[in-house]
Amino acid sequence: METEKKLLAAREAERRKIAREIHDGSAQSLAAILLRLDLMAAENLSNNPEEIRRELQQIKEIVQDCLNEMRQILFDLKPVRENISLLSVMEDFFADIKAKYGFIVEFKTKGIPQIYPVYMQTAIFRLVQEAVNNSRKHAGVSKVQIILSESKEQLEILIEDQGSGFDTNRAFINENRFGIAGMQERVDLLEGRMKIQSKPGAGTQILIEIPLKGRN
């Protein structure tokens, strides 16, 4: 029963993440397209073909951005399957992101991570995925370092980049913008802890600790 509740919570967290991404990305892009089309109709540009071409080019660029955002969401939704180790799932993701974006994840392990219940595997993978995507999109770097350490007591995930960093006080005030809300939801689901250290110009370090005792 407890596992079923956690699975439901993981699915709800994933739905909220997708809703935020669509609201902040594709939905706003589509609204911008409609606004530009309305402006074109209101301004009656039929006698100004050069202005029409400029507007259509800008609309085309917005559509392309929207398409890229939707492809990214679909790419990120690659499912986590049962009976496959967390290590294999992560390595597949790191290979995909290198092939797609040229972004490198330097990945090390201490202790061999076991196969966890599917809700755990999904939550842990989405945490790593969110952190990697944040570094790729916002840190201005071409690589990130991740160390996954497992002991009898806990799983520890250390994620570091040497990028632009950010003001953590501002990030925690505006959690949705920085993806912290979704990450914290997953950490809470796993009854773990997350520490974020960063400041502008000094890179970012994220430490996630997940207790392993009593897991099934």
Secondary structure as a PSIPRED ss2 file (coil, helix, strand):
# PSIPRED VFORMAT (PSIPRED V4.0)

   1 M C   1.000  0.000  0.000
   2 E H   0.000  1.000  0.000
   3 T H   0.000  1.000  0.000
   4 E H   0.000  1.000  0.000
   5 K H   0.000  1.000  0.000
   6 K H   0.000  1.000  0.000
   7 L H   0.000  1.000  0.000
   8 L H   0.000  1.000  0.000
   9 A H   0.000  1.000  0.000
  10 A H   0.000  1.000  0.000
  11 R H   0.000  1.000  0.000
  12 E H   0.000  1.000  0.000
  13 A H   0.000  1.000  0.000
  14 E H   0.000  1.000  0.000
  15 R H   0.000  1.000  0.000
  16 R H   0.000  1.000  0.000
  17 K H   0.000  1.000  0.000
  18 I H   0.000  1.000  0.000
  19 A H   0.000  1.000  0.000
  20 R H   0.000  1.000  0.000
  21 E H   0.000  1.000  0.000
  22 I H   0.000  1.000  0.000
  23 H H   0.000  1.000  0.000
  24 D H   0.000  1.000  0.000
  25 G C   1.000  0.000  0.000
  26 S H   0.000  1.000  0.000
  27 A H   0.000  1.000  0.000
  28 Q H   0.000  1.000  0.000
  29 S H   0.000  1.000  0.000
  30 L H   0.000  1.000  0.000
  31 A H   0.000  1.000  0.000
  32 A H   0.000  1.000  0.000
  33 I H   0.000  1.000  0.000
  34 L H   0.000  1.000  0.000
  35 L H   0.000  1.000  0.000
  36 R H   0.000  1.000  0.000
  37 L H   0.000  1.000  0.000
  38 D H   0.000  1.000  0.000
  39 L H   0.000  1.000  0.000
  40 M H   0.000  1.000  0.000
  41 A H   0.000  1.000  0.000
  42 A H   0.000  1.000  0.000
  43 E H   0.000  1.000  0.000
  44 N C   1.000  0.000  0.000
  45 L C   1.000  0.000  0.000
  46 S C   1.000  0.000  0.000
  47 N C   1.000  0.000  0.000
  48 N C   1.000  0.000  0.000
  49 P H   0.000  1.000  0.000
  50 E H   0.000  1.000  0.000
  51 E H   0.000  1.000  0.000
  52 I H   0.000  1.000  0.000
  53 R H   0.000  1.000  0.000
  54 R H   0.000  1.000  0.000
  55 E H   0.000  1.000  0.000
  56 L H   0.000  1.000  0.000
  57 Q H   0.000  1.000  0.000
  58 Q H   0.000  1.000  0.000
  59 I H   0.000  1.000  0.000
  60 K H   0.000  1.000  0.000
  61 E H   0.000  1.000  0.000
  62 I H   0.000  1.000  0.000
  63 V H   0.000  1.000  0.000
  64 Q H   0.000  1.000  0.000
  65 D H   0.000  1.000  0.000
  66 C H   0.000  1.000  0.000
  67 L H   0.000  1.000  0.000
  68 N H   0.000  1.000  0.000
  69 E H   0.000  1.000  0.000
  70 M H   0.000  1.000  0.000
  71 R H   0.000  1.000  0.000
  72 Q H   0.000  1.000  0.000
  73 I H   0.000  1.000  0.000
  74 L H   0.000  1.000  0.000
  75 F H   0.000  1.000  0.000
  76 D H   0.000  1.000  0.000
  77 L C   1.000  0.000  0.000
  78 K C   1.000  0.000  0.000
  79 P C   1.000  0.000  0.000
  80 V C   1.000  0.000  0.000
  81 R C   1.000  0.000  0.000
  82 E C   1.000  0.000  0.000
  83 N C   1.000  0.000  0.000
  84 I C   1.000  0.000  0.000
  85 S C   1.000  0.000  0.000
  86 L H   0.000  1.000  0.000
  87 L H   0.000  1.000  0.000
  88 S H   0.000  1.000  0.000
  89 V H   0.000  1.000  0.000
  90 M H   0.000  1.000  0.000
  91 E H   0.000  1.000  0.000
  92 D H   0.000  1.000  0.000
  93 F H   0.000  1.000  0.000
  94 F H   0.000  1.000  0.000
  95 A H   0.000  1.000  0.000
  96 D H   0.000  1.000  0.000
  97 I H   0.000  1.000  0.000
  98 K H   0.000  1.000  0.000
  99 A H   0.000  1.000  0.000
 100 K H   0.000  1.000  0.000
 101 Y H   0.000  1.000  0.000
 102 G C   1.000  0.000  0.000
 103 F C   1.000  0.000  0.000
 104 I E   0.000  0.000  1.000
 105 V E   0.000  0.000  1.000
 106 E E   0.000  0.000  1.000
 107 F E   0.000  0.000  1.000
 108 K E   0.000  0.000  1.000
 109 T E   0.000  0.000  1.000
 110 K E   0.000  0.000  1.000
 111 G C   1.000  0.000  0.000
 112 I C   1.000  0.000  0.000
 113 P C   1.000  0.000  0.000
 114 Q C   1.000  0.000  0.000
 115 I C   1.000  0.000  0.000
 116 Y C   1.000  0.000  0.000
 117 P C   1.000  0.000  0.000
 118 V H   0.000  1.000  0.000
 119 Y H   0.000  1.000  0.000
 120 M H   0.000  1.000  0.000
 121 Q H   0.000  1.000  0.000
 122 T H   0.000  1.000  0.000
 123 A H   0.000  1.000  0.000
 124 I H   0.000  1.000  0.000
 125 F H   0.000  1.000  0.000
 126 R H   0.000  1.000  0.000
 127 L H   0.000  1.000  0.000
 128 V H   0.000  1.000  0.000
 129 Q H   0.000  1.000  0.000
 130 E H   0.000  1.000  0.000
 131 A H   0.000  1.000  0.000
 132 V H   0.000  1.000  0.000
 133 N H   0.000  1.000  0.000
 134 N H   0.000  1.000  0.000
 135 S H   0.000  1.000  0.000
 136 R H   0.000  1.000  0.000
 137 K H   0.000  1.000  0.000
 138 H H   0.000  1.000  0.000
 139 A C   1.000  0.000  0.000
 140 G C   1.000  0.000  0.000
 141 V C   1.000  0.000  0.000
 142 S C   1.000  0.000  0.000
 143 K E   0.000  0.000  1.000
 144 V E   0.000  0.000  1.000
 145 Q E   0.000  0.000  1.000
 146 I E   0.000  0.000  1.000
 147 I E   0.000  0.000  1.000
 148 L E   0.000  0.000  1.000
 149 S E   0.000  0.000  1.000
 150 E E   0.000  0.000  1.000
 151 S C   1.000  0.000  0.000
 152 K C   1.000  0.000  0.000
 153 E C   1.000  0.000  0.000
 154 Q E   0.000  0.000  1.000
 155 L E   0.000  0.000  1.000
 156 E E   0.000  0.000  1.000
 157 I E   0.000  0.000  1.000
 158 L E   0.000  0.000  1.000
 159 I E   0.000  0.000  1.000
 160 E E   0.000  0.000  1.000
 161 D E   0.000  0.000  1.000
 162 Q C   1.000  0.000  0.000
 163 G C   1.000  0.000  0.000
 164 S C   1.000  0.000  0.000
 165 G C   1.000  0.000  0.000
 166 F C   1.000  0.000  0.000
 167 D C   1.000  0.000  0.000
 168 T H   0.000  1.000  0.000
 169 N H   0.000  1.000  0.000
 170 R H   0.000  1.000  0.000
 171 A H   0.000  1.000  0.000
 172 F H   0.000  1.000  0.000
 173 I H   0.000  1.000  0.000
 174 N C   1.000  0.000  0.000
 175 E H   0.000  1.000  0.000
 176 N H   0.000  1.000  0.000
 177 R H   0.000  1.000  0.000
 178 F H   0.000  1.000  0.000
 179 G C   1.000  0.000  0.000
 180 I H   0.000  1.000  0.000
 181 A H   0.000  1.000  0.000
 182 G H   0.000  1.000  0.000
 183 M H   0.000  1.000  0.000
 184 Q H   0.000  1.000  0.000
 185 E H   0.000  1.000  0.000
 186 R H   0.000  1.000  0.000
 187 V H   0.000  1.000  0.000
 188 D H   0.000  1.000  0.000
 189 L H   0.000  1.000  0.000
 190 L C   1.000  0.000  0.000
 191 E C   1.000  0.000  0.000
 192 G C   1.000  0.000  0.000
 193 R E   0.000  0.000  1.000
 194 M E   0.000  0.000  1.000
 195 K E   0.000  0.000  1.000
 196 I E   0.000  0.000  1.000
 197 Q E   0.000  0.000  1.000
 198 S E   0.000  0.000  1.000
 199 K C   1.000  0.000  0.000
 200 P C   1.000  0.000  0.000
 201 G C   1.000  0.000  0.000
 202 A C   1.000  0.000  0.000
 203 G C   1.000  0.000  0.000
 204 T E   0.000  0.000  1.000
 205 Q E   0.000  0.000  1.000
 206 I E   0.000  0.000  1.000
 207 L E   0.000  0.000  1.000
 208 I E   0.000  0.000  1.000
 209 E E   0.000  0.000  1.000
 210 I E   0.000  0.000  1.000
 211 P E   0.000  0.000  1.000
 212 L C   1.000  0.000  0.000
 213 K C   1.000  0.000  0.000
 214 G C   1.000  0.000  0.000
 215 R C   1.000  0.000  0.000
 216 N C   1.000  0.000  0.000
